[in-house]
Amino acid sequence: MNQEEKAKKNSKTLGVIIGMIAFAIAFMGVKYLFKNDITLELKKGAIELNKLSPQQVDDYTRLDSAASIGKTNFIYYYTLLSLEKSEVNLDTVNKYLRPEIIKGVKENVALKVFRKNNITMDYKYYDKNGEFAMEISVTPDLYK
């Protein structure tokens, strides 16, 4: 093999190695950006919802605020306007309210991005005195 053929072979090998490194860097970069994108989108969603809060949901419930945790959780904070913590019946909540919330998460078009990204949605309820009363957590396995 002459000098020119060796140079071509080395050049091709170097090109393949550089291509593989560039691909690996690009792949990791896209993965990193996507991770940050959903985190940023969740934060933006919470900020937008907080601009509209507090808002009366029904006669008994007020949405006070929202927050996000990384790329996995979106949290809604509610107040039960006429109930104290001791009056919250968890059996009734689990029988009626929880299935309705899960159904809403499954069907609400606005939550499609949450479902697509396997976001857990936490619904935290506080009583009329501001005491924590209950939480309903809707994980991807519940809405998929």
N, CA, C and O atoms as a GROMACS GRO file, in nm:
protein
  576
    1MET      N    1   0.086  -0.117   0.000
    1MET     CA    2   0.000   0.000   0.000
    1MET      C    3   0.090   0.124   0.000
    1MET      O    4   0.181   0.136   0.082
    2ASN      N    5   0.063   0.214  -0.094
    2ASN     CA    6   0.149   0.332  -0.102
    2ASN      C    7   0.105   0.440  -0.004
    2ASN      O    8   0.003   0.427   0.064
    3GLN      N    9   0.180   0.542   0.002
    3GLN     CA   10   0.159   0.651   0.098
    3GLN      C   11   0.024   0.718   0.077
    3GLN      O   12  -0.044   0.753   0.174
    4GLU      N   13  -0.016   0.737  -0.049
    4GLU     CA   14  -0.142   0.803  -0.079
    4GLU      C   15  -0.262   0.718  -0.033
    4GLU      O   16  -0.358   0.773   0.020
    5GLU      N   17  -0.259   0.586  -0.053
    5GLU     CA   18  -0.366   0.497  -0.010
    5GLU      C   19  -0.376   0.493   0.141
    5GLU      O   20  -0.486   0.489   0.196
    6LYS      N   21  -0.260   0.494   0.210
    6LYS     CA   22  -0.262   0.496   0.357
    6LYS      C   23  -0.325   0.625   0.409
    6LYS      O   24  -0.401   0.623   0.505
    7ALA      N   25  -0.293   0.736   0.345
    7ALA     CA   26  -0.348   0.865   0.386
    7ALA      C   27  -0.500   0.866   0.368
    7ALA      O   28  -0.573   0.916   0.453
    8LYS      N   29  -0.548   0.810   0.253
    8LYS     CA   30  -0.693   0.804   0.228
    8LYS      C   31  -0.762   0.717   0.332
    8LYS      O   32  -0.868   0.753   0.384
    9LYS      N   33  -0.702   0.600   0.362
    9LYS     CA   34  -0.760   0.509   0.459
    9LYS      C   35  -0.766   0.575   0.597
    9LYS      O   36  -0.867   0.566   0.666
   10ASN      N   37  -0.657   0.639   0.637
   10ASN     CA   38  -0.653   0.710   0.767
   10ASN      C   39  -0.754   0.824   0.770
   10ASN      O   40  -0.816   0.850   0.873
   11SER      N   41  -0.769   0.892   0.658
   11SER     CA   42  -0.863   1.002   0.648
   11SER      C   43  -1.006   0.952   0.664
   11SER      O   44  -1.087   1.013   0.734
   12LYS      N   45  -1.039   0.838   0.598
   12LYS     CA   46  -1.172   0.781   0.610
   12LYS      C   47  -1.199   0.736   0.753
   12LYS      O   48  -1.307   0.761   0.806
   13THR      N   49  -1.103   0.669   0.814
   13THR     CA   50  -1.117   0.622   0.951
   13THR      C   51  -1.138   0.740   1.045
   13THR      O   52  -1.224   0.736   1.132
   14LEU      N   53  -1.059   0.844   1.026
   14LEU     CA   54  -1.072   0.964   1.108
   14LEU      C   55  -1.209   1.028   1.086
   14LEU      O   56  -1.271   1.075   1.182
   15GLY      N   57  -1.257   1.030   0.963
   15GLY     CA   58  -1.389   1.086   0.932
   15GLY      C   59  -1.501   1.010   1.002
   15GLY      O   60  -1.594   1.069   1.055
   16VAL      N   61  -1.490   0.874   1.000
   16VAL     CA   62  -1.591   0.791   1.066
   16VAL      C   63  -1.590   0.817   1.216
   16VAL      O   64  -1.695   0.830   1.278
   17ILE      N   65  -1.472   0.824   1.275
   17ILE     CA   66  -1.459   0.848   1.419
   17ILE      C   67  -1.517   0.986   1.455
   17ILE      O   68  -1.592   0.999   1.552
   18ILE      N   69  -1.482   1.086   1.377
   18ILE     CA   70  -1.533   1.222   1.403
   18ILE      C   71  -1.685   1.223   1.387
   18ILE      O   72  -1.756   1.287   1.466
   19GLY      N   73  -1.736   1.152   1.284
   19GLY     CA   74  -1.881   1.144   1.263
   19GLY      C   75  -1.951   1.080   1.382
   19GLY      O   76  -2.056   1.128   1.426
   20MET      N   77  -1.893   0.971   1.433
   20MET     CA   78  -1.952   0.902   1.548
   20MET      C   79  -1.952   0.992   1.671
   20MET      O   80  -2.049   0.995   1.746
   21ILE      N   81  -1.843   1.064   1.692
   21ILE     CA   82  -1.835   1.155   1.807
   21ILE      C   83  -1.937   1.267   1.792
   21ILE      O   84  -2.005   1.303   1.888
   22ALA      N   85  -1.948   1.323   1.671
   22ALA     CA   86  -2.045   1.430   1.647
   22ALA      C   87  -2.188   1.381   1.670
   22ALA      O   88  -2.269   1.451   1.730
   23PHE      N   89  -2.218   1.259   1.622
   23PHE     CA   90  -2.350   1.202   1.643
   23PHE      C   91  -2.378   1.185   1.792
   23PHE      O   92  -2.486   1.221   1.840
   24ALA      N   93  -2.281   1.131   1.866
   24ALA     CA   94  -2.299   1.110   2.010
   24ALA      C   95  -2.324   1.243   2.082
   24ALA      O   96  -2.411   1.252   2.169
   25ILE      N   97  -2.247   1.345   2.045
   25ILE     CA   98  -2.263   1.477   2.108
   25ILE      C   99  -2.401   1.534   2.073
   25ILE      O  100  -2.470   1.588   2.159
   26ALA      N  101  -2.440   1.522   1.944
   26ALA     CA  102  -2.570   1.574   1.902
   26ALA      C  103  -2.683   1.499   1.972
   26ALA      O  104  -2.780   1.561   2.017
   27PHE      N  105  -2.672   1.367   1.980
   27PHE     CA  106  -2.776   1.286   2.046
   27PHE      C  107  -2.792   1.328   2.192
   27PHE      O  108  -2.903   1.348   2.239
   28MET      N  109  -2.681   1.340   2.262
   28MET     CA  110  -2.687   1.379   2.402
   28MET      C  111  -2.740   1.521   2.417
   28MET      O  112  -2.814   1.551   2.511
   29GLY      N  113  -2.701   1.609   2.324
   29GLY     CA  114  -2.749   1.747   2.328
   29GLY      C  115  -2.899   1.755   2.310
   29GLY      O  116  -2.966   1.828   2.383
   30VAL      N  117  -2.953   1.680   2.212
   30VAL     CA  118  -3.098   1.679   2.190
   30VAL      C  119  -3.168   1.620   2.310
   30VAL      O  120  -3.271   1.672   2.354
   31LYS      N  121  -3.115   1.514   2.363
   31LYS     CA  122  -3.175   1.451   2.481
   31LYS      C  123  -3.177   1.551   2.598
   31LYS      O  124  -3.276   1.562   2.670
   32TYR      N  125  -3.066   1.622   2.617
   32TYR     CA  126  -3.056   1.721   2.724
   32TYR      C  127  -3.157   1.835   2.701
   32TYR      O  128  -3.226   1.877   2.794
   33LEU      N  129  -3.164   1.884   2.576
   33LEU     CA  130  -3.256   1.993   2.547
   33LEU      C  131  -3.401   1.950   2.565
   33LEU      O  132  -3.482   2.027   2.618
   34PHE      N  133  -3.435   1.828   2.523
   34PHE     CA  134  -3.572   1.781   2.540
   34PHE      C  135  -3.606   1.774   2.688
   34PHE      O  136  -3.715   1.813   2.730
   35LYS      N  137  -3.512   1.722   2.766
   35LYS     CA  138  -3.534   1.713   2.911
   35LYS      C  139  -3.563   1.851   2.967
   35LYS      O  140  -3.656   1.868   3.046
   36ASN      N  141  -3.485   1.948   2.928
   36ASN     CA  142  -3.506   2.082   2.978
   36ASN      C  143  -3.632   2.144   2.921
   36ASN      O  144  -3.697   2.225   2.988
   37ASP      N  145  -3.667   2.108   2.798
   37ASP     CA  146  -3.787   2.162   2.737
   37ASP      C  147  -3.911   2.128   2.818
   37ASP      O  148  -3.990   2.217   2.848
   38ILE      N  149  -3.929   2.003   2.853
   38ILE     CA  150  -4.050   1.965   2.926
   38ILE      C  151  -4.049   2.029   3.065
   38ILE      O  152  -4.153   2.070   3.116
   39THR      N  153  -3.932   2.036   3.126
   39THR     CA  154  -3.921   2.103   3.256
   39THR      C  155  -3.962   2.249   3.243
   39THR      O  156  -4.036   2.301   3.326
   40LEU      N  157  -3.913   2.314   3.139
   40LEU     CA  158  -3.946   2.454   3.115
   40LEU      C  159  -4.093   2.471   3.082
   40LEU      O  160  -4.157   2.564   3.130
   41GLU      N  161  -4.148   2.381   3.002
   41GLU     CA  162  -4.290   2.388   2.966
   41GLU      C  163  -4.379   2.372   3.090
   41GLU      O  164  -4.479   2.442   3.104
   42LEU      N  165  -4.342   2.281   3.178
   42LEU     CA  166  -4.420   2.264   3.301
   42LEU      C  167  -4.414   2.390   3.387
   42LEU      O  168  -4.515   2.433   3.443
   43LYS      N  169  -4.295   2.449   3.398
   43LYS     CA  170  -4.281   2.574   3.475
   43LYS      C  171  -4.366   2.684   3.415
   43LYS      O  172  -4.434   2.758   3.486
   44LYS      N  173  -4.361   2.694   3.281
   44LYS     CA  174  -4.441   2.797   3.213
   44LYS      C  175  -4.589   2.775   3.236
   44LYS      O  176  -4.665   2.869   3.260
   45GLY      N  177  -4.631   2.649   3.230
   45GLY     CA  178  -4.771   2.617   3.254
   45GLY      C  179  -4.816   2.659   3.393
   45GLY      O  180  -4.924   2.715   3.410
   46ALA      N  181  -4.731   2.633   3.492
   46ALA     CA  182  -4.763   2.672   3.630
   46ALA      C  183  -4.771   2.824   3.641
   46ALA      O  184  -4.860   2.877   3.707
   47ILE      N  185  -4.678   2.892   3.579
   47ILE     CA  186  -4.678   3.040   3.584
   47ILE      C  187  -4.806   3.096   3.522
   47ILE      O  188  -4.868   3.185   3.579
   48GLU      N  189  -4.845   3.043   3.407
   48GLU     CA  190  -4.966   3.090   3.339
   48GLU      C  191  -5.091   3.062   3.423
   48GLU      O  192  -5.179   3.147   3.434
   49LEU      N  193  -5.098   2.944   3.481
   49LEU     CA  194  -5.213   2.909   3.565
   49LEU      C  195  -5.217   2.997   3.690
   49LEU      O  196  -5.325   3.037   3.735
   50ASN      N  197  -5.101   3.028   3.744
   50ASN     CA  198  -5.095   3.113   3.863
   50ASN      C  199  -5.139   3.256   3.834
   50ASN      O  200  -5.188   3.326   3.923
   51LYS      N  201  -5.121   3.299   3.709
   51LYS     CA  202  -5.168   3.433   3.672
   51LYS      C  203  -5.321   3.442   3.678
   51LYS      O  204  -5.377   3.548   3.702
   52LEU      N  205  -5.386   3.328   3.656
   52LEU     CA  206  -5.533   3.323   3.657
   52LEU      C  207  -5.590   3.286   3.793
   52LEU      O  208  -5.712   3.287   3.811
   53SER      N  209  -5.506   3.255   3.887
   53SER     CA  210  -5.549   3.207   4.019
   53SER      C  211  -5.547   3.322   4.119
   53SER      O  212  -5.474   3.419   4.101
   54PRO      N  213  -5.625   3.310   4.224
   54PRO     CA  214  -5.718   3.201   4.254
   54PRO      C  215  -5.843   3.211   4.166
   54PRO      O  216  -5.883   3.320   4.124
   55GLN      N  217  -5.901   3.096   4.138
   55GLN     CA  218  -6.026   3.093   4.061
   55GLN      C  219  -6.121   2.989   4.118
   55GLN      O  220  -6.081   2.878   4.154
   56GLN      N  221  -6.245   3.028   4.125
   56GLN     CA  222  -6.350   2.940   4.178
   56GLN      C  223  -6.376   2.829   4.076
   56GLN      O  224  -6.407   2.858   3.960
   57VAL      N  225  -6.366   2.703   4.119
   57VAL     CA  226  -6.391   2.589   4.032
   57VAL      C  227  -6.540   2.552   4.037
   57VAL      O  228  -6.603   2.529   3.934
   58ASP      N  229  -6.593   2.548   4.157
   58ASP     CA  230  -6.735   2.520   4.180
   58ASP      C  231  -6.774   2.581   4.315
   58ASP      O  232  -6.697   2.658   4.373
   59ASP      N  233  -6.890   2.547   4.364
   59ASP     CA  234  -6.936   2.605   4.491
   59ASP      C  235  -6.850   2.566   4.610
   59ASP      O  236  -6.851   2.633   4.713
   60TYR      N  237  -6.776   2.457   4.596
   60TYR     CA  238  -6.702   2.400   4.710
   60TYR      C  239  -6.550   2.411   4.700
   60TYR      O  240  -6.479   2.392   4.798
   61THR      N  241  -6.501   2.443   4.578
   61THR     CA  242  -6.357   2.432   4.554
   61THR      C  243  -6.302   2.555   4.484
   61THR      O  244  -6.366   2.614   4.396
   62ARG      N  245  -6.182   2.593   4.525
   62ARG     CA  246  -6.110   2.704   4.462
   62ARG      C  247  -5.971   2.656   4.424
   62ARG      O  248  -5.902   2.595   4.506
   63LEU      N  249  -5.929   2.682   4.301
   63LEU     CA  250  -5.791   2.655   4.260
   63LEU      C  251  -5.708   2.774   4.304
   63LEU      O  252  -5.733   2.887   4.263
   64ASP      N  253  -5.609   2.748   4.389
   64ASP     CA  254  -5.528   2.856   4.444
   64ASP      C  255  -5.400   2.880   4.366
   64ASP      O  256  -5.360   2.994   4.344
   65SER      N  257  -5.335   2.771   4.322
   65SER     CA  258  -5.208   2.786   4.251
   65SER      C  259  -5.167   2.654   4.190
   65SER      O  260  -5.232   2.551   4.209
   66ALA      N  261  -5.056   2.659   4.117
   66ALA     CA  262  -4.998   2.538   4.056
   66ALA      C  263  -4.847   2.548   4.065
   66ALA      O  264  -4.791   2.657   4.079
   67ALA      N  265  -4.782   2.433   4.056
   67ALA     CA  266  -4.635   2.428   4.059
   67ALA      C  267  -4.590   2.305   3.982
   67ALA      O  268  -4.670   2.218   3.948
   68SER      N  269  -4.462   2.300   3.955
   68SER     CA  270  -4.407   2.181   3.890
   68SER      C  271  -4.281   2.138   3.962
   68SER      O  272  -4.214   2.217   4.028
   69ILE      N  273  -4.251   2.009   3.949
   69ILE     CA  274  -4.128   1.955   4.005
   69ILE      C  275  -4.054   1.886   3.891
   69ILE      O  276  -4.096   1.780   3.843
   70GLY      N  277  -3.946   1.946   3.848
   70GLY     CA  278  -3.865   1.888   3.742
   70GLY      C  279  -3.947   1.855   3.619
   70GLY      O  280  -4.031   1.932   3.575
   71LYS      N  281  -3.919   1.737   3.563
   71LYS     CA  282  -3.989   1.695   3.442
   71LYS      C  283  -4.089   1.584   3.470
   71LYS      O  284  -4.132   1.514   3.378
   72THR      N  285  -4.127   1.567   3.598
   72THR     CA  286  -4.213   1.452   3.630
   72THR      C  287  -4.346   1.487   3.694
   72THR      O  288  -4.439   1.408   3.685
   73ASN      N  289  -4.358   1.602   3.760
   73ASN     CA  290  -4.479   1.630   3.836
   73ASN      C  291  -4.534   1.770   3.811
   73ASN      O  292  -4.460   1.868   3.798
   74PHE      N  293  -4.666   1.776   3.804
   74PHE     CA  294  -4.737   1.903   3.800
   74PHE      C  295  -4.835   1.900   3.915
   74PHE      O  296  -4.908   1.802   3.932
   75ILE      N  297  -4.838   2.006   3.994
   75ILE     CA  298  -4.916   2.006   4.117
   75ILE      C  299  -5.020   2.118   4.114
   75ILE      O  300  -4.989   2.234   4.084
   76TYR      N  301  -5.143   2.081   4.146
   76TYR     CA  302  -5.252   2.177   4.161
   76TYR      C  303  -5.284   2.189   4.310
   76TYR      O  304  -5.296   2.088   4.380
   77TYR      N  305  -5.298   2.312   4.357
   77TYR     CA  306  -5.331   2.338   4.497
   77TYR      C  307  -5.472   2.396   4.505
   77TYR      O  308  -5.502   2.500   4.446
   78TYR      N  309  -5.558   2.327   4.578
   78TYR     CA  310  -5.698   2.367   4.593
   78TYR      C  311  -5.732   2.394   4.738
   78TYR      O  312  -5.666   2.346   4.831
   79THR      N  313  -5.838   2.474   4.755
   79THR     CA  314  -5.897   2.493   4.887
   79THR      C  315  -6.040   2.443   4.883
   79THR      O  316  -6.116   2.475   4.791
   80LEU      N  317  -6.076   2.364   4.983
   80LEU     CA  318  -6.214   2.320   5.002
   80LEU      C  319  -6.280   2.428   5.087
   80LEU      O  320  -6.258   2.437   5.207
   81LEU      N  321  -6.361   2.509   5.023
   81LEU     CA  322  -6.408   2.634   5.083
   81LEU      C  323  -6.496   2.620   5.206
   81LEU      O  324  -6.493   2.708   5.293
   82SER      N  325  -6.574   2.514   5.216
   82SER     CA  326  -6.667   2.506   5.329
   82SER      C  327  -6.639   2.387   5.421
   82SER      O  328  -6.717   2.359   5.511
   83LEU      N  329  -6.527   2.318   5.398
   83LEU     CA  330  -6.497   2.199   5.479
   83LEU      C  331  -6.374   2.217   5.566
   83LEU      O  332  -6.279   2.287   5.531
   84GLU      N  333  -6.380   2.152   5.680
   84GLU     CA  334  -6.261   2.139   5.763
   84GLU      C  335  -6.201   2.002   5.737
   84GLU      O  336  -6.270   1.911   5.690
   85LYS      N  337  -6.075   1.987   5.767
   85LYS     CA  338  -6.003   1.861   5.743
   85LYS      C  339  -6.080   1.741   5.800
   85LYS      O  340  -6.090   1.637   5.736
   86SER      N  341  -6.133   1.757   5.919
   86SER     CA  342  -6.203   1.645   5.985
   86SER      C  343  -6.332   1.605   5.912
   86SER      O  344  -6.384   1.495   5.934
   87GLU      N  345  -6.383   1.692   5.827
   87GLU     CA  346  -6.507   1.664   5.754
   87GLU      C  347  -6.483   1.594   5.619
   87GLU      O  348  -6.578   1.553   5.552
   88VAL      N  349  -6.358   1.583   5.580
   88VAL     CA  350  -6.327   1.520   5.452
   88VAL      C  351  -6.336   1.369   5.468
   88VAL      O  352  -6.262   1.310   5.548
   89ASN      N  353  -6.425   1.307   5.394
   89ASN     CA  354  -6.445   1.162   5.400
   89ASN      C  355  -6.364   1.099   5.286
   89ASN      O  356  -6.402   1.108   5.170
   90LEU      N  357  -6.254   1.035   5.321
   90LEU     CA  358  -6.164   0.978   5.219
   90LEU      C  359  -6.229   0.865   5.141
   90LEU      O  360  -6.196   0.844   5.024
   91ASP      N  361  -6.320   0.791   5.203
   91ASP     CA  362  -6.392   0.686   5.130
   91ASP      C  363  -6.474   0.747   5.016
   91ASP      O  364  -6.474   0.696   4.904
   92THR      N  365  -6.542   0.856   5.045
   92THR     CA  366  -6.622   0.924   4.944
   92THR      C  367  -6.531   0.983   4.836
   92THR      O  368  -6.562   0.974   4.717
   93VAL      N  369  -6.421   1.042   4.878
   93VAL     CA  370  -6.324   1.097   4.783
   93VAL      C  371  -6.276   0.988   4.688
   93VAL      O  372  -6.275   1.007   4.566
   94ASN      N  373  -6.234   0.874   4.743
   94ASN     CA  374  -6.182   0.766   4.660
   94ASN      C  375  -6.289   0.702   4.571
   94ASN      O  376  -6.259   0.651   4.464
   95LYS      N  377  -6.413   0.705   4.616
   95LYS     CA  378  -6.521   0.643   4.540
   95LYS      C  379  -6.571   0.734   4.427
   95LYS      O  380  -6.605   0.686   4.319
   96TYR      N  381  -6.577   0.864   4.452
   96TYR     CA  382  -6.638   0.955   4.356
   96TYR      C  383  -6.542   1.056   4.292
   96TYR      O  384  -6.536   1.068   4.170
   97LEU      N  385  -6.467   1.127   4.374
   97LEU     CA  386  -6.383   1.235   4.323
   97LEU      C  387  -6.261   1.182   4.246
   97LEU      O  388  -6.233   1.228   4.135
   98ARG      N  389  -6.191   1.087   4.303
   98ARG     CA  390  -6.070   1.033   4.240
   98ARG      C  391  -6.097   0.978   4.100
   98ARG      O  392  -6.024   1.013   4.007
   99PRO      N  393  -6.201   0.894   4.080
   99PRO     CA  394  -6.228   0.845   3.943
   99PRO      C  395  -6.262   0.958   3.844
   99PRO      O  396  -6.226   0.950   3.727
  100GLU      N  397  -6.329   1.062   3.892
  100GLU     CA  398  -6.363   1.175   3.805
  100GLU      C  399  -6.238   1.251   3.763
  100GLU      O  400  -6.225   1.293   3.648
  101ILE      N  401  -6.146   1.270   3.857
  101ILE     CA  402  -6.020   1.338   3.824
  101ILE      C  403  -5.940   1.255   3.724
  101ILE      O  404  -5.888   1.310   3.627
  102ILE      N  405  -5.930   1.126   3.745
  102ILE     CA  406  -5.857   1.038   3.652
  102ILE      C  407  -5.921   1.043   3.514
  102ILE      O  408  -5.851   1.050   3.413
  103LYS      N  409  -6.053   1.039   3.508
  103LYS     CA  410  -6.126   1.047   3.382
  103LYS      C  411  -6.094   1.180   3.312
  103LYS      O  412  -6.071   1.184   3.191
  104GLY      N  413  -6.092   1.288   3.388
  104GLY     CA  414  -6.060   1.419   3.332
  104GLY      C  415  -5.919   1.424   3.275
  104GLY      O  416  -5.897   1.482   3.169
  105VAL      N  417  -5.825   1.364   3.345
  105VAL     CA  418  -5.687   1.360   3.296
  105VAL      C  419  -5.679   1.280   3.166
  105VAL      O  420  -5.606   1.319   3.074
  106LYS      N  421  -5.752   1.171   3.158
  106LYS     CA  422  -5.752   1.087   3.038
  106LYS      C  423  -5.812   1.159   2.918
  106LYS      O  424  -5.766   1.140   2.805
  107GLU      N  425  -5.916   1.240   2.940
  107GLU     CA  426  -5.994   1.295   2.831
  107GLU      C  427  -5.965   1.441   2.797
  107GLU      O  428  -5.996   1.484   2.686
  108ASN      N  429  -5.906   1.516   2.888
  108ASN     CA  430  -5.885   1.658   2.866
  108ASN      C  431  -5.778   1.681   2.759
  108ASN      O  432  -5.663   1.641   2.776
  109VAL      N  433  -5.818   1.746   2.651
  109VAL     CA  434  -5.727   1.772   2.539
  109VAL      C  435  -5.608   1.858   2.584
  109VAL      O  436  -5.496   1.839   2.535
  110ALA      N  437  -5.631   1.950   2.675
  110ALA     CA  438  -5.524   2.039   2.722
  110ALA      C  439  -5.415   1.963   2.797
  110ALA      O  440  -5.304   2.013   2.813
  111LEU      N  441  -5.446   1.843   2.845
  111LEU     CA  442  -5.348   1.764   2.920
  111LEU      C  443  -5.274   1.662   2.832
  111LEU      O  444  -5.201   1.577   2.884
  112LYS      N  445  -5.293   1.670   2.702
  112LYS     CA  446  -5.229   1.574   2.610
  112LYS      C  447  -5.077   1.575   2.626
  112LYS      O  448  -5.014   1.469   2.629
  113VAL      N  449  -5.018   1.693   2.637
  113VAL     CA  450  -4.872   1.702   2.652
  113VAL      C  451  -4.826   1.638   2.783
  113VAL      O  452  -4.717   1.581   2.790
  114PHE      N  453  -4.910   1.646   2.887
  114PHE     CA  454  -4.878   1.582   3.014
  114PHE      C  455  -4.877   1.431   2.996
  114PHE      O  456  -4.785   1.362   3.042
  115ARG      N  457  -4.981   1.380   2.929
  115ARG     CA  458  -4.990   1.236   2.906
  115ARG      C  459  -4.875   1.187   2.819
  115ARG      O  460  -4.815   1.083   2.846
  116LYS      N  461  -4.845   1.262   2.715
  116LYS     CA  462  -4.737   1.224   2.622
  116LYS      C  463  -4.602   1.214   2.694
  116LYS      O  464  -4.519   1.130   2.659
  117ASN      N  465  -4.582   1.299   2.793
  117ASN     CA  466  -4.453   1.304   2.863
  117ASN      C  467  -4.456   1.233   2.998
  117ASN      O  468  -4.364   1.250   3.079
  118ASN      N  469  -4.561   1.155   3.023
  118ASN     CA  470  -4.571   1.075   3.146
  118ASN      C  471  -4.559   1.158   3.273
  118ASN      O  472  -4.488   1.123   3.367
  119ILE      N  473  -4.630   1.268   3.274
  119ILE     CA  474  -4.628   1.358   3.390
  119ILE      C  475  -4.727   1.308   3.495
  119ILE      O  476  -4.841   1.274   3.463
  120THR      N  477  -4.684   1.304   3.618
  120THR     CA  478  -4.773   1.275   3.730
  120THR      C  479  -4.840   1.406   3.772
  120THR      O  480  -4.772   1.507   3.793
  121MET      N  481  -4.971   1.403   3.783
  121MET     CA  482  -5.045   1.521   3.825
  121MET      C  483  -5.095   1.501   3.967
  121MET      O  484  -5.169   1.406   3.996
  122ASP      N  485  -5.054   1.590   4.053
  122ASP     CA  486  -5.090   1.584   4.194
  122ASP      C  487  -5.192   1.692   4.225
  122ASP      O  488  -5.174   1.809   4.191
  123TYR      N  489  -5.300   1.652   4.290
  123TYR     CA  490  -5.406   1.744   4.330
  123TYR      C  491  -5.406   1.750   4.482
  123TYR      O  492  -5.447   1.654   4.549
  124LYS      N  493  -5.361   1.862   4.536
  124LYS     CA  494  -5.351   1.877   4.681
  124LYS      C  495  -5.463   1.969   4.729
  124LYS      O  496  -5.483   2.079   4.678
  125TYR      N  497  -5.533   1.920   4.829
  125TYR     CA  498  -5.648   1.993   4.881
  125TYR      C  499  -5.622   2.035   5.025
  125TYR      O  500  -5.571   1.959   5.107
  126TYR      N  501  -5.659   2.161   5.053
  126TYR     CA  502  -5.648   2.218   5.187
  126TYR      C  503  -5.788   2.256   5.232
  126TYR      O  504  -5.873   2.291   5.151
  127ASP      N  505  -5.810   2.250   5.362
  127ASP     CA  506  -5.942   2.285   5.413
  127ASP      C  507  -5.959   2.437   5.421
  127ASP      O  508  -5.868   2.513   5.387
  128LYS      N  509  -6.076   2.478   5.468
  128LYS     CA  510  -6.107   2.622   5.474
  128LYS      C  511  -6.015   2.699   5.568
  128LYS      O  512  -6.008   2.822   5.561
  129ASN      N  513  -5.945   2.627   5.657
  129ASN     CA  514  -5.851   2.691   5.750
  129ASN      C  515  -5.706   2.684   5.701
  129ASN      O  516  -5.615   2.728   5.771
  130GLY      N  517  -5.686   2.630   5.582
  130GLY     CA  518  -5.551   2.622   5.526
  130GLY      C  519  -5.475   2.498   5.567
  130GLY      O  520  -5.356   2.487   5.538
  131GLU      N  521  -5.542   2.403   5.634
  131GLU     CA  522  -5.475   2.279   5.674
  131GLU      C  523  -5.483   2.176   5.561
  131GLU      O  524  -5.586   2.164   5.494
  132PHE      N  525  -5.373   2.103   5.540
  132PHE     CA  526  -5.372   1.999   5.438
  132PHE      C  527  -5.478   1.896   5.470
  132PHE      O  528  -5.485   1.845   5.581
  133ALA      N  529  -5.562   1.864   5.370
  133ALA     CA  530  -5.672   1.771   5.391
  133ALA      C  531  -5.651   1.638   5.318
  133ALA      O  532  -5.679   1.532   5.373
  134MET      N  533  -5.602   1.645   5.194
  134MET     CA  534  -5.584   1.521   5.117
  134MET      C  535  -5.508   1.549   4.988
  134MET      O  536  -5.489   1.664   4.948
  135GLU      N  537  -5.465   1.440   4.925
  135GLU     CA  538  -5.397   1.449   4.796
  135GLU      C  539  -5.444   1.336   4.708
  135GLU      O  540  -5.462   1.222   4.751
  136ILE      N  541  -5.465   1.370   4.581
  136ILE     CA  542  -5.496   1.270   4.480
  136ILE      C  543  -5.386   1.279   4.377
  136ILE      O  544  -5.367   1.384   4.315
  137SER      N  545  -5.314   1.171   4.359
  137SER     CA  546  -5.202   1.167   4.266
  137SER      C  547  -5.241   1.081   4.145
  137SER      O  548  -5.279   0.964   4.161
  138VAL      N  549  -5.232   1.139   4.026
  138VAL     CA  550  -5.267   1.066   3.904
  138VAL      C  551  -5.138   1.039   3.826
  138VAL      O  552  -5.082   1.128   3.762
  139THR      N  553  -5.094   0.915   3.835
  139THR     CA  554  -4.968   0.873   3.772
  139THR      C  555  -4.995   0.821   3.631
  139THR      O  556  -5.109   0.787   3.598
  140PRO      N  557  -4.892   0.814   3.548
  140PRO     CA  558  -4.911   0.765   3.410
  140PRO      C  559  -4.980   0.629   3.402
  140PRO      O  560  -5.059   0.607   3.311
  141ASP      N  561  -4.953   0.539   3.494
  141ASP     CA  562  -5.018   0.407   3.488
  141ASP      C  563  -5.170   0.417   3.510
  141ASP      O  564  -5.242   0.324   3.475
  142LEU      N  565  -5.217   0.525   3.568
  142LEU     CA  566  -5.360   0.543   3.589
  142LEU      C  567  -5.431   0.602   3.467
  142LEU      O  568  -5.550   0.578   3.446
  143TYR      N  569  -5.359   0.680   3.385
  143TYR     CA  570  -5.425   0.742   3.271
  143TYR      C  571  -5.388   0.685   3.136
  143TYR      O  572  -5.439   0.731   3.034
  144LYS      N  573  -5.302   0.588   3.133
  144LYS     CA  574  -5.263   0.527   3.004
  144LYS      C  575  -5.344   0.404   2.976
  144LYS      O  576  -5.326   0.340   2.873
   0.00000   0.00000   0.00000
